[in-house]
Amino acid sequence: MLAHAWFKYNLMHGSPTIYSLYDKYDRPKFGSHGAPWKHKNTLLKIIQRRSKYGYDSLKLQKMCKEYGFFEGLLLLYLDNGYIREAIEIVIFCDYLEGFKMLMNSENFNTSNVFTWRFLFKKLIESYKNDAEQLGTSF
């Protein structure tokens, strides 16, 4: 499909190195949602105009994860209802705007105690990871 090929081309060209985006545990690095992407605006437009481009969102989701395009991946996760995965991106990237998008998502159930428990668990995990990288204890 042309939309998938165009999306992948834009991901591949002008993308940051994968090592700058993921930590040794294959989690998004702190602040990696803000990494410079040459074609960021084009990628986000494709994601936001699903009806126009008629793409398979799961294929785009897989590509975003493979290349570490977390802004796009978060949008796709929220659109597809993958709340736990969205929480991981928001927490590990320390992505405030993403957290606001998560809280406003129609797929985020604010009364679900298990979702909140998962969010806080990932927050603690993130702080422990940050402390480990800094050589301090949490």
ChimeraX commands (.cxc) that place a marker at each C-alpha (Angstrom):
marker #1 position 0.00,0.00,0.00 radius 0.5
marker #1 position 1.32,3.41,-0.96 radius 0.5
marker #1 position 0.53,5.08,2.40 radius 0.5
marker #1 position 2.62,2.47,4.25 radius 0.5
marker #1 position 5.57,2.88,1.90 radius 0.5
marker #1 position 5.40,6.67,2.12 radius 0.5
marker #1 position 5.20,6.49,5.91 radius 0.5
marker #1 position 8.18,4.14,6.15 radius 0.5
marker #1 position 10.23,6.29,3.78 radius 0.5
marker #1 position 9.57,9.33,5.99 radius 0.5
marker #1 position 10.48,7.33,9.10 radius 0.5
marker #1 position 13.75,6.09,7.65 radius 0.5
marker #1 position 15.08,9.35,6.26 radius 0.5
marker #1 position 16.15,11.94,8.76 radius 0.5
marker #1 position 15.42,9.80,11.81 radius 0.5
marker #1 position 17.54,9.78,14.98 radius 0.5
marker #1 position 19.64,6.72,15.77 radius 0.5
marker #1 position 17.71,3.95,17.47 radius 0.5
marker #1 position 20.30,3.87,20.29 radius 0.5
marker #1 position 19.39,7.41,21.26 radius 0.5
marker #1 position 15.72,6.43,21.61 radius 0.5
marker #1 position 15.67,3.16,23.59 radius 0.5
marker #1 position 17.45,2.17,26.81 radius 0.5
marker #1 position 19.16,-1.16,27.45 radius 0.5
marker #1 position 15.81,-2.64,28.55 radius 0.5
marker #1 position 14.20,-1.69,25.22 radius 0.5
marker #1 position 12.13,1.06,26.87 radius 0.5
marker #1 position 11.86,4.61,25.56 radius 0.5
marker #1 position 14.61,6.84,26.93 radius 0.5
marker #1 position 13.84,9.92,28.98 radius 0.5
marker #1 position 12.95,12.78,26.61 radius 0.5
marker #1 position 13.18,10.63,23.47 radius 0.5
marker #1 position 9.71,11.73,22.35 radius 0.5
marker #1 position 11.34,15.08,21.53 radius 0.5
marker #1 position 14.12,13.65,19.36 radius 0.5
marker #1 position 14.52,15.51,16.05 radius 0.5
marker #1 position 12.68,13.86,13.16 radius 0.5
marker #1 position 13.22,15.46,9.77 radius 0.5
marker #1 position 9.74,14.48,8.53 radius 0.5
marker #1 position 7.86,14.65,11.84 radius 0.5
marker #1 position 5.06,16.86,10.52 radius 0.5
marker #1 position 4.47,14.60,7.52 radius 0.5
marker #1 position 4.40,11.50,9.73 radius 0.5
marker #1 position 1.92,13.08,12.15 radius 0.5
marker #1 position -0.32,14.26,9.29 radius 0.5
marker #1 position -0.48,10.73,7.90 radius 0.5
marker #1 position -1.42,9.36,11.33 radius 0.5
marker #1 position -4.04,12.04,11.96 radius 0.5
marker #1 position -5.69,11.60,8.54 radius 0.5
marker #1 position -6.46,7.91,8.60 radius 0.5
marker #1 position -9.64,8.26,6.56 radius 0.5
marker #1 position -7.78,10.15,3.82 radius 0.5
marker #1 position -4.83,7.76,3.54 radius 0.5
marker #1 position -6.63,4.51,4.39 radius 0.5
marker #1 position -3.72,2.87,6.17 radius 0.5
marker #1 position -3.63,-0.12,8.52 radius 0.5
marker #1 position -2.99,1.48,11.90 radius 0.5
marker #1 position -1.40,-1.67,13.32 radius 0.5
marker #1 position 1.23,-1.62,10.55 radius 0.5
marker #1 position 2.01,2.04,11.25 radius 0.5
marker #1 position 2.10,1.27,14.96 radius 0.5
marker #1 position 4.66,-1.48,14.34 radius 0.5
marker #1 position 6.80,0.86,12.20 radius 0.5
marker #1 position 6.66,3.65,14.79 radius 0.5
marker #1 position 7.77,1.24,17.51 radius 0.5
marker #1 position 10.56,-0.18,15.33 radius 0.5
marker #1 position 11.99,3.27,14.58 radius 0.5
marker #1 position 11.18,4.87,17.95 radius 0.5
marker #1 position 8.76,7.53,16.70 radius 0.5
marker #1 position 7.06,7.89,20.07 radius 0.5
marker #1 position 4.85,10.89,19.30 radius 0.5
marker #1 position 3.20,8.98,16.48 radius 0.5
marker #1 position 3.16,5.72,18.41 radius 0.5
marker #1 position 1.34,7.39,21.29 radius 0.5
marker #1 position -1.35,8.72,18.94 radius 0.5
marker #1 position -1.82,5.27,17.42 radius 0.5
marker #1 position -1.92,3.55,20.82 radius 0.5
marker #1 position -4.55,5.98,22.09 radius 0.5
marker #1 position -6.60,5.63,18.92 radius 0.5
marker #1 position -6.46,1.82,19.11 radius 0.5
marker #1 position -7.16,1.65,22.86 radius 0.5
marker #1 position -3.71,0.40,23.93 radius 0.5
marker #1 position -3.75,2.37,27.17 radius 0.5
marker #1 position -1.01,0.43,29.02 radius 0.5
marker #1 position 1.39,0.86,26.11 radius 0.5
marker #1 position 0.49,4.57,25.95 radius 0.5
marker #1 position 1.20,4.89,29.67 radius 0.5
marker #1 position 4.66,3.37,29.18 radius 0.5
marker #1 position 5.54,5.92,26.49 radius 0.5
marker #1 position 4.26,8.83,28.57 radius 0.5
marker #1 position 6.09,7.72,31.73 radius 0.5
marker #1 position 9.41,6.58,30.28 radius 0.5
marker #1 position 9.72,9.56,27.91 radius 0.5
marker #1 position 8.55,11.98,30.62 radius 0.5
marker #1 position 6.13,13.33,28.03 radius 0.5
marker #1 position 3.85,15.91,29.68 radius 0.5
marker #1 position 1.84,16.74,26.55 radius 0.5
marker #1 position 1.42,13.02,25.98 radius 0.5
marker #1 position 0.14,12.62,29.53 radius 0.5
marker #1 position -2.47,15.31,28.84 radius 0.5
marker #1 position -3.49,13.48,25.66 radius 0.5
marker #1 position -3.75,10.24,27.65 radius 0.5
marker #1 position -5.96,11.85,30.29 radius 0.5
marker #1 position -8.24,13.31,27.61 radius 0.5
marker #1 position -8.43,10.11,25.56 radius 0.5
marker #1 position -11.87,8.57,25.28 radius 0.5
marker #1 position -10.22,5.16,25.80 radius 0.5
marker #1 position -8.72,6.12,29.19 radius 0.5
marker #1 position -11.06,5.11,32.01 radius 0.5
marker #1 position -10.20,7.38,34.95 radius 0.5
marker #1 position -12.25,5.25,37.35 radius 0.5
marker #1 position -10.32,2.04,36.62 radius 0.5
marker #1 position -8.13,1.40,39.65 radius 0.5
marker #1 position -6.03,-1.17,37.77 radius 0.5
marker #1 position -5.06,1.38,35.13 radius 0.5
marker #1 position -3.97,3.84,37.85 radius 0.5
marker #1 position -2.06,1.09,39.64 radius 0.5
marker #1 position -0.25,0.27,36.39 radius 0.5
marker #1 position 0.54,3.96,35.83 radius 0.5
marker #1 position 2.06,4.37,39.30 radius 0.5
marker #1 position 3.98,1.09,38.97 radius 0.5
marker #1 position 5.56,2.35,35.73 radius 0.5
marker #1 position 6.28,5.72,37.33 radius 0.5
marker #1 position 8.22,4.06,40.16 radius 0.5
marker #1 position 10.00,1.81,37.66 radius 0.5
marker #1 position 10.99,4.89,35.68 radius 0.5
marker #1 position 12.38,6.66,38.75 radius 0.5
marker #1 position 14.37,3.57,39.70 radius 0.5
marker #1 position 15.76,3.41,36.17 radius 0.5
marker #1 position 16.72,7.10,36.28 radius 0.5
marker #1 position 18.43,6.62,39.65 radius 0.5
marker #1 position 20.34,3.61,38.27 radius 0.5
marker #1 position 21.57,5.64,35.31 radius 0.5
marker #1 position 22.70,8.43,37.64 radius 0.5
marker #1 position 24.42,5.99,40.01 radius 0.5
marker #1 position 22.19,6.84,42.98 radius 0.5
marker #1 position 19.60,4.85,44.88 radius 0.5
marker #1 position 15.85,5.31,44.97 radius 0.5
marker link #1:1,2 radius 0.2
marker link #1:2,3 radius 0.2
marker link #1:3,4 radius 0.2
marker link #1:4,5 radius 0.2
marker link #1:5,6 radius 0.2
marker link #1:6,7 radius 0.2
marker link #1:7,8 radius 0.2
marker link #1:8,9 radius 0.2
marker link #1:9,10 radius 0.2
marker link #1:10,11 radius 0.2
marker link #1:11,12 radius 0.2
marker link #1:12,13 radius 0.2
marker link #1:13,14 radius 0.2
marker link #1:14,15 radius 0.2
marker link #1:15,16 radius 0.2
marker link #1:16,17 radius 0.2
marker link #1:17,18 radius 0.2
marker link #1:18,19 radius 0.2
marker link #1:19,20 radius 0.2
marker link #1:20,21 radius 0.2
marker link #1:21,22 radius 0.2
marker link #1:22,23 radius 0.2
marker link #1:23,24 radius 0.2
marker link #1:24,25 radius 0.2
marker link #1:25,26 radius 0.2
marker link #1:26,27 radius 0.2
marker link #1:27,28 radius 0.2
marker link #1:28,29 radius 0.2
marker link #1:29,30 radius 0.2
marker link #1:30,31 radius 0.2
marker link #1:31,32 radius 0.2
marker link #1:32,33 radius 0.2
marker link #1:33,34 radius 0.2
marker link #1:34,35 radius 0.2
marker link #1:35,36 radius 0.2
marker link #1:36,37 radius 0.2
marker link #1:37,38 radius 0.2
marker link #1:38,39 radius 0.2
marker link #1:39,40 radius 0.2
marker link #1:40,41 radius 0.2
marker link #1:41,42 radius 0.2
marker link #1:42,43 radius 0.2
marker link #1:43,44 radius 0.2
marker link #1:44,45 radius 0.2
marker link #1:45,46 radius 0.2
marker link #1:46,47 radius 0.2
marker link #1:47,48 radius 0.2
marker link #1:48,49 radius 0.2
marker link #1:49,50 radius 0.2
marker link #1:50,51 radius 0.2
marker link #1:51,52 radius 0.2
marker link #1:52,53 radius 0.2
marker link #1:53,54 radius 0.2
marker link #1:54,55 radius 0.2
marker link #1:55,56 radius 0.2
marker link #1:56,57 radius 0.2
marker link #1:57,58 radius 0.2
marker link #1:58,59 radius 0.2
marker link #1:59,60 radius 0.2
marker link #1:60,61 radius 0.2
marker link #1:61,62 radius 0.2
marker link #1:62,63 radius 0.2
marker link #1:63,64 radius 0.2
marker link #1:64,65 radius 0.2
marker link #1:65,66 radius 0.2
marker link #1:66,67 radius 0.2
marker link #1:67,68 radius 0.2
marker link #1:68,69 radius 0.2
marker link #1:69,70 radius 0.2
marker link #1:70,71 radius 0.2
marker link #1:71,72 radius 0.2
marker link #1:72,73 radius 0.2
marker link #1:73,74 radius 0.2
marker link #1:74,75 radius 0.2
marker link #1:75,76 radius 0.2
marker link #1:76,77 radius 0.2
marker link #1:77,78 radius 0.2
marker link #1:78,79 radius 0.2
marker link #1:79,80 radius 0.2
marker link #1:80,81 radius 0.2
marker link #1:81,82 radius 0.2
marker link #1:82,83 radius 0.2
marker link #1:83,84 radius 0.2
marker link #1:84,85 radius 0.2
marker link #1:85,86 radius 0.2
marker link #1:86,87 radius 0.2
marker link #1:87,88 radius 0.2
marker link #1:88,89 radius 0.2
marker link #1:89,90 radius 0.2
marker link #1:90,91 radius 0.2
marker link #1:91,92 radius 0.2
marker link #1:92,93 radius 0.2
marker link #1:93,94 radius 0.2
marker link #1:94,95 radius 0.2
marker link #1:95,96 radius 0.2
marker link #1:96,97 radius 0.2
marker link #1:97,98 radius 0.2
marker link #1:98,99 radius 0.2
marker link #1:99,100 radius 0.2
marker link #1:100,101 radius 0.2
marker link #1:101,102 radius 0.2
marker link #1:102,103 radius 0.2
marker link #1:103,104 radius 0.2
marker link #1:104,105 radius 0.2
marker link #1:105,106 radius 0.2
marker link #1:106,107 radius 0.2
marker link #1:107,108 radius 0.2
marker link #1:108,109 radius 0.2
marker link #1:109,110 radius 0.2
marker link #1:110,111 radius 0.2
marker link #1:111,112 radius 0.2
marker link #1:112,113 radius 0.2
marker link #1:113,114 radius 0.2
marker link #1:114,115 radius 0.2
marker link #1:115,116 radius 0.2
marker link #1:116,117 radius 0.2
marker link #1:117,118 radius 0.2
marker link #1:118,119 radius 0.2
marker link #1:119,120 radius 0.2
marker link #1:120,121 radius 0.2
marker link #1:121,122 radius 0.2
marker link #1:122,123 radius 0.2
marker link #1:123,124 radius 0.2
marker link #1:124,125 radius 0.2
marker link #1:125,126 radius 0.2
marker link #1:126,127 radius 0.2
marker link #1:127,128 radius 0.2
marker link #1:128,129 radius 0.2
marker link #1:129,130 radius 0.2
marker link #1:130,131 radius 0.2
marker link #1:131,132 radius 0.2
marker link #1:132,133 radius 0.2
marker link #1:133,134 radius 0.2
marker link #1:134,135 radius 0.2
marker link #1:135,136 radius 0.2
marker link #1:136,137 radius 0.2
marker link #1:137,138 radius 0.2
view
